[in-house]
Amino acid sequence: MLIIKNNYSRIPTSICDACGSEFILSPEDYNTEGSWTCPLCGYTNDKMITVQSFKYPDDFKSDNAAKIDDEKINEWIRNRIDYLRKHPNDFMTFETSGDALVVVTHEHNSIGYNVYIGRDIEEAFILED
Ligand SMILES: [Zn+2]
């Protein structure tokens, strides 16, 4: 039988961050740190992290190069509260850049907002399995 379209099994592919080429990687394509080198452009791509495979803190990175000042944090908090006022069906909103994270939540019928500020945050992009 010749398969024309496969809707049954999903084969995860990896895309080179540098040249955009797409590959199906085998376990032997990964180096000991879990990254892989593009055979076309030579770029070393980050480890592919999935919902099943991720591990904190190993797979998380912090981007603390850009230090967000307090004035900007105050602006983000006001903007996020404005957002929740305009979107009453939403419960949570956030803003992040550089070393900072602002999360604002609003419980239904609450008289106010819970505001969380994170500094030196770590993040990862986790692929769906
Ligand atoms: Zn490449």
py3Dmol code that shows the C-alpha trace and the ligand (Angstrom):
import py3Dmol

protein = """\
ATOM      1  CA  MET A   1       0.000   0.000   0.000  1.00  0.00           C
ATOM      2  CA  LEU A   2       1.214   3.483  -0.818  1.00  0.00           C
ATOM      3  CA  ILE A   3       0.371   6.108   1.803  1.00  0.00           C
ATOM      4  CA  ILE A   4      -0.651   9.399   0.210  1.00  0.00           C
ATOM      5  CA  LYS A   5      -1.702  11.239   3.391  1.00  0.00           C
ATOM      6  CA  ASN A   6      -0.929  10.122   6.939  1.00  0.00           C
ATOM      7  CA  ASN A   7      -3.398  11.345   9.568  1.00  0.00           C
ATOM      8  CA  TYR A   8      -2.549   8.617  12.058  1.00  0.00           C
ATOM      9  CA  SER A   9       1.029   9.142  13.240  1.00  0.00           C
ATOM     10  CA  ARG A  10       2.691  12.484  13.765  1.00  0.00           C
ATOM     11  CA  ILE A  11       6.370  12.621  12.975  1.00  0.00           C
ATOM     12  CA  PRO A  12       7.949  15.520  14.873  1.00  0.00           C
ATOM     13  CA  THR A  13      10.182  17.612  12.681  1.00  0.00           C
ATOM     14  CA  SER A  14      12.889  20.081  13.676  1.00  0.00           C
ATOM     15  CA  ILE A  15      13.533  23.364  11.911  1.00  0.00           C
ATOM     16  CA  CYS A  16      16.999  24.944  11.871  1.00  0.00           C
ATOM     17  CA  ASP A  17      16.869  28.300  13.692  1.00  0.00           C
ATOM     18  CA  ALA A  18      19.449  29.757  11.273  1.00  0.00           C
ATOM     19  CA  CYS A  19      18.458  28.630   7.755  1.00  0.00           C
ATOM     20  CA  GLY A  20      14.880  27.371   8.258  1.00  0.00           C
ATOM     21  CA  SER A  21      15.491  23.922   6.763  1.00  0.00           C
ATOM     22  CA  GLU A  22      13.324  21.133   8.186  1.00  0.00           C
ATOM     23  CA  PHE A  23      14.562  17.727   9.333  1.00  0.00           C
ATOM     24  CA  ILE A  24      13.429  14.501  10.941  1.00  0.00           C
ATOM     25  CA  LEU A  25      16.100  13.894  13.576  1.00  0.00           C
ATOM     26  CA  SER A  26      17.246  10.538  14.903  1.00  0.00           C
ATOM     27  CA  PRO A  27      18.615  10.042  18.439  1.00  0.00           C
ATOM     28  CA  GLU A  28      22.174   9.860  17.028  1.00  0.00           C
ATOM     29  CA  ASP A  29      21.797  13.367  15.536  1.00  0.00           C
ATOM     30  CA  TYR A  30      21.890  14.939  18.999  1.00  0.00           C
ATOM     31  CA  ASN A  31      25.153  15.705  20.802  1.00  0.00           C
ATOM     32  CA  THR A  32      25.647  14.980  24.497  1.00  0.00           C
ATOM     33  CA  GLU A  33      24.023  18.302  25.558  1.00  0.00           C
ATOM     34  CA  GLY A  34      20.945  17.512  23.490  1.00  0.00           C
ATOM     35  CA  SER A  35      21.530  20.137  20.788  1.00  0.00           C
ATOM     36  CA  TRP A  36      21.984  19.291  17.095  1.00  0.00           C
ATOM     37  CA  THR A  37      23.991  20.739  14.208  1.00  0.00           C
ATOM     38  CA  CYS A  38      22.313  21.627  10.919  1.00  0.00           C
ATOM     39  CA  PRO A  39      23.982  19.622   8.114  1.00  0.00           C
ATOM     40  CA  LEU A  40      23.255  22.401   5.607  1.00  0.00           C
ATOM     41  CA  CYS A  41      24.455  25.587   7.302  1.00  0.00           C
ATOM     42  CA  GLY A  42      26.431  24.214  10.274  1.00  0.00           C
ATOM     43  CA  TYR A  43      24.446  26.110  12.925  1.00  0.00           C
ATOM     44  CA  THR A  44      24.130  24.435  16.337  1.00  0.00           C
ATOM     45  CA  ASN A  45      20.452  24.389  17.271  1.00  0.00           C
ATOM     46  CA  ASP A  46      19.133  24.294  20.830  1.00  0.00           C
ATOM     47  CA  LYS A  47      17.781  21.147  22.354  1.00  0.00           C
ATOM     48  CA  MET A  48      14.192  20.319  21.399  1.00  0.00           C
ATOM     49  CA  ILE A  49      12.104  20.381  24.559  1.00  0.00           C
ATOM     50  CA  THR A  50       8.677  18.761  24.655  1.00  0.00           C
ATOM     51  CA  VAL A  51       5.900  18.526  27.229  1.00  0.00           C
ATOM     52  CA  GLN A  52       7.072  15.000  27.954  1.00  0.00           C
ATOM     53  CA  SER A  53      10.832  15.700  28.066  1.00  0.00           C
ATOM     54  CA  PHE A  54      11.329  19.140  29.633  1.00  0.00           C
ATOM     55  CA  LYS A  55      13.179  19.438  32.902  1.00  0.00           C
ATOM     56  CA  TYR A  56      13.510  22.469  35.166  1.00  0.00           C
ATOM     57  CA  PRO A  57      16.017  24.051  35.608  1.00  0.00           C
ATOM     58  CA  ASP A  58      18.201  22.396  32.939  1.00  0.00           C
ATOM     59  CA  ASP A  59      16.087  23.389  29.945  1.00  0.00           C
ATOM     60  CA  PHE A  60      15.314  26.939  31.052  1.00  0.00           C
ATOM     61  CA  LYS A  61      17.307  30.039  30.179  1.00  0.00           C
ATOM     62  CA  SER A  62      17.269  33.557  31.551  1.00  0.00           C
ATOM     63  CA  ASP A  63      17.551  36.616  29.351  1.00  0.00           C
ATOM     64  CA  ASN A  64      18.813  39.162  31.806  1.00  0.00           C
ATOM     65  CA  ALA A  65      20.686  41.260  29.244  1.00  0.00           C
ATOM     66  CA  ALA A  66      17.949  43.875  29.156  1.00  0.00           C
ATOM     67  CA  LYS A  67      17.296  45.319  32.635  1.00  0.00           C
ATOM     68  CA  ILE A  68      13.737  46.642  32.754  1.00  0.00           C
ATOM     69  CA  ASP A  69      13.468  49.755  34.956  1.00  0.00           C
ATOM     70  CA  ASP A  70      10.846  50.303  37.675  1.00  0.00           C
ATOM     71  CA  GLU A  71       9.047  52.982  35.651  1.00  0.00           C
ATOM     72  CA  LYS A  72       8.474  50.470  32.860  1.00  0.00           C
ATOM     73  CA  ILE A  73       7.227  47.877  35.375  1.00  0.00           C
ATOM     74  CA  ASN A  74       4.673  50.411  36.700  1.00  0.00           C
ATOM     75  CA  GLU A  75       3.564  51.115  33.120  1.00  0.00           C
ATOM     76  CA  TRP A  76       3.123  47.385  32.428  1.00  0.00           C
ATOM     77  CA  ILE A  77       1.030  46.936  35.606  1.00  0.00           C
ATOM     78  CA  ARG A  78      -1.295  49.825  34.612  1.00  0.00           C
ATOM     79  CA  ASN A  79      -1.554  48.493  31.030  1.00  0.00           C
ATOM     80  CA  ARG A  80      -2.369  44.965  32.236  1.00  0.00           C
ATOM     81  CA  ILE A  81      -5.072  46.264  34.643  1.00  0.00           C
ATOM     82  CA  ASP A  82      -6.547  48.340  31.789  1.00  0.00           C
ATOM     83  CA  TYR A  83      -6.539  45.213  29.660  1.00  0.00           C
ATOM     84  CA  LEU A  84      -8.473  43.206  32.274  1.00  0.00           C
ATOM     85  CA  ARG A  85     -10.984  46.067  32.679  1.00  0.00           C
ATOM     86  CA  LYS A  86     -11.636  45.923  28.928  1.00  0.00           C
ATOM     87  CA  HIS A  87     -11.742  42.105  28.790  1.00  0.00           C
ATOM     88  CA  PRO A  88     -13.968  41.059  31.740  1.00  0.00           C
ATOM     89  CA  ASN A  89     -14.001  37.394  30.616  1.00  0.00           C
ATOM     90  CA  ASP A  90     -10.211  37.130  30.960  1.00  0.00           C
ATOM     91  CA  PHE A  91      -8.771  36.081  34.310  1.00  0.00           C
ATOM     92  CA  MET A  92      -5.048  36.632  33.716  1.00  0.00           C
ATOM     93  CA  THR A  93      -2.704  38.741  31.617  1.00  0.00           C
ATOM     94  CA  PHE A  94       1.058  39.223  31.576  1.00  0.00           C
ATOM     95  CA  GLU A  95       3.869  41.185  30.027  1.00  0.00           C
ATOM     96  CA  THR A  96       7.511  40.144  29.867  1.00  0.00           C
ATOM     97  CA  SER A  97      10.758  41.335  28.371  1.00  0.00           C
ATOM     98  CA  GLY A  98      14.434  41.156  29.357  1.00  0.00           C
ATOM     99  CA  ASP A  99      14.772  40.338  33.054  1.00  0.00           C
ATOM    100  CA  ALA A 100      11.196  41.151  34.104  1.00  0.00           C
ATOM    101  CA  LEU A 101       7.742  39.603  34.181  1.00  0.00           C
ATOM    102  CA  VAL A 102       4.455  41.168  35.271  1.00  0.00           C
ATOM    103  CA  VAL A 103       1.415  38.934  35.813  1.00  0.00           C
ATOM    104  CA  VAL A 104      -1.953  40.417  36.793  1.00  0.00           C
ATOM    105  CA  THR A 105      -4.952  38.291  37.754  1.00  0.00           C
ATOM    106  CA  HIS A 106      -8.548  39.288  38.469  1.00  0.00           C
ATOM    107  CA  GLU A 107     -10.898  36.821  40.109  1.00  0.00           C
ATOM    108  CA  HIS A 108     -14.532  37.083  39.012  1.00  0.00           C
ATOM    109  CA  ASN A 109     -16.335  39.615  41.263  1.00  0.00           C
ATOM    110  CA  SER A 110     -13.111  40.555  43.050  1.00  0.00           C
ATOM    111  CA  ILE A 111     -12.709  44.172  44.147  1.00  0.00           C
ATOM    112  CA  GLY A 112      -9.097  44.265  42.950  1.00  0.00           C
ATOM    113  CA  TYR A 113      -6.173  42.672  41.164  1.00  0.00           C
ATOM    114  CA  ASN A 114      -3.378  40.311  42.212  1.00  0.00           C
ATOM    115  CA  VAL A 115      -0.111  41.591  40.751  1.00  0.00           C
ATOM    116  CA  TYR A 116       3.020  39.425  40.559  1.00  0.00           C
ATOM    117  CA  ILE A 117       6.425  40.793  39.604  1.00  0.00           C
ATOM    118  CA  GLY A 118       9.211  38.441  38.556  1.00  0.00           C
ATOM    119  CA  ARG A 119      12.869  39.386  38.201  1.00  0.00           C
ATOM    120  CA  ASP A 120      15.677  37.329  36.693  1.00  0.00           C
ATOM    121  CA  ILE A 121      13.060  35.140  35.094  1.00  0.00           C
ATOM    122  CA  GLU A 122      13.816  31.908  33.273  1.00  0.00           C
ATOM    123  CA  GLU A 123      11.922  30.662  30.268  1.00  0.00           C
ATOM    124  CA  ALA A 124      11.665  27.825  27.798  1.00  0.00           C
ATOM    125  CA  PHE A 125       9.678  27.107  24.681  1.00  0.00           C
ATOM    126  CA  ILE A 126       8.120  23.672  25.182  1.00  0.00           C
ATOM    127  CA  LEU A 127       6.804  21.891  22.106  1.00  0.00           C
ATOM    128  CA  GLU A 128       3.576  19.938  22.165  1.00  0.00           C
ATOM    129  CA  ASP A 129       4.415  16.210  22.093  1.00  0.00           C
TER     130      ASP A 129
END
"""
ligand_1 = """\
1
ZN
Zn 20.635 25.372 8.983
"""
view = py3Dmol.view(width=600, height=400)
view.addModel(protein, "pdb")
view.setStyle({"model": 0}, {"cartoon": {"style": "trace"}})
view.addModel(ligand_1, "xyz")
view.setStyle({"model": 1}, {"stick": {}})
view.zoomTo()
view.show()
